Amino acid sequence: MNDEEDMRLAGMTPEISLRALTMLRGLVGLEPPEQVPEDAMEVADAILARHGTDGLRVLAMTLASWVTAQIENVAELSGRSHEAVLDAMELACLEANADD
């Protein structure tokens, strides 16, 4: 990224980060869990409508940063490696897709 792009993305980061946090507060514990992707997509669509693809990029960067930190926390607290935590996540995805 160049300086101009950095500044443009940084300008929308606080709003999108707050929107992402609000989204997560609504998604955690949501029942049925199948509703999570639909609600997340509504947030992504709203960000796309307001900020375009740059907004989606900021959302992806924000969520990736938070998820990375949480994977590191889970690994540390569970005594597993980062790779073991990611392997467990991948296995869950494969099992979920096998049901389809």
C-alpha positions as CSV (number, residue, x, y, z in Angstrom):
1,M,0.0,0.0,0.0
2,N,1.1,3.6,-0.6
3,D,0.8,6.5,1.8
4,E,-2.4,7.8,0.1
5,E,-4.1,4.4,0.3
6,D,-2.9,4.0,4.0
7,M,-4.5,7.3,4.9
8,R,-7.8,6.6,3.1
9,L,-8.1,3.2,4.7
10,A,-7.1,4.6,8.1
11,G,-9.8,7.2,7.9
12,M,-12.5,4.6,7.7
13,T,-11.0,2.1,10.1
14,P,-12.5,3.4,13.4
15,E,-16.1,3.3,12.0
16,I,-15.7,-0.1,10.5
17,S,-13.9,-1.5,13.6
18,L,-16.8,-0.3,15.7
19,R,-19.3,-1.8,13.2
20,A,-17.4,-5.1,13.3
21,L,-17.4,-5.2,17.1
22,T,-21.1,-4.5,17.2
23,M,-21.6,-7.3,14.7
24,L,-19.6,-9.7,16.8
25,R,-21.6,-8.8,19.9
26,G,-24.8,-9.8,18.0
27,L,-23.3,-12.9,16.5
28,V,-21.7,-14.5,19.5
29,G,-24.3,-17.0,20.9
30,L,-26.7,-16.4,18.1
31,E,-29.2,-19.2,17.6
32,P,-29.5,-21.0,15.3
33,P,-25.8,-20.8,14.4
34,E,-26.8,-21.0,10.7
35,Q,-28.0,-17.4,11.1
36,V,-24.4,-16.1,11.7
37,P,-23.3,-16.0,8.0
38,E,-26.5,-14.3,7.0
39,D,-26.2,-11.5,9.6
40,A,-22.5,-11.1,8.8
41,M,-23.3,-10.7,5.2
42,E,-25.8,-7.9,6.0
43,V,-23.0,-6.0,7.7
44,A,-20.6,-6.6,4.9
45,D,-23.3,-5.4,2.4
46,A,-23.9,-2.3,4.4
47,I,-20.1,-1.6,4.6
48,L,-19.8,-2.2,0.8
49,A,-22.7,0.2,0.1
50,R,-21.2,3.0,2.3
51,H,-17.4,2.5,1.7
52,G,-17.1,0.4,-1.4
53,T,-14.5,-2.3,-1.7
54,D,-12.0,-0.3,0.4
55,G,-14.5,-0.7,3.3
56,L,-14.6,-4.5,2.8
57,R,-10.8,-4.5,2.7
58,V,-10.7,-2.7,6.1
59,L,-13.3,-5.1,7.5
60,A,-11.2,-8.1,6.3
61,M,-8.0,-6.6,7.8
62,T,-9.8,-5.8,11.1
63,L,-11.3,-9.2,11.5
64,A,-8.0,-11.0,10.4
65,S,-6.1,-9.0,13.1
66,W,-8.6,-9.9,15.8
67,V,-8.9,-13.6,14.8
68,T,-5.1,-13.9,14.7
69,A,-4.8,-12.5,18.2
70,Q,-7.5,-14.9,19.5
71,I,-6.0,-17.9,17.9
72,E,-2.7,-17.0,19.6
73,N,-4.7,-16.7,22.9
74,V,-6.4,-20.1,22.5
75,A,-3.1,-21.7,21.6
76,E,-1.4,-20.3,24.7
77,L,-4.3,-21.1,27.1
78,S,-4.8,-24.6,25.7
79,G,-1.1,-25.4,25.6
80,R,-1.3,-26.2,21.9
81,S,0.6,-24.7,19.0
82,H,-0.9,-22.2,16.6
83,E,-0.8,-24.9,14.0
84,A,-2.8,-27.3,16.2
85,V,-5.5,-24.8,16.8
86,L,-5.7,-24.0,13.0
87,D,-5.8,-27.8,12.3
88,A,-8.8,-28.2,14.7
89,M,-10.5,-25.3,12.9
90,E,-9.8,-26.8,9.5
91,L,-11.1,-30.2,10.7
92,A,-14.3,-28.5,11.9
93,C,-14.8,-26.9,8.5
94,L,-14.2,-30.3,6.7
95,E,-16.7,-32.0,9.0
96,A,-19.3,-29.3,8.4
97,N,-18.8,-29.5,4.6
98,A,-19.0,-33.3,4.7
99,D,-22.6,-32.9,6.0
100,D,-23.6,-31.1,2.8
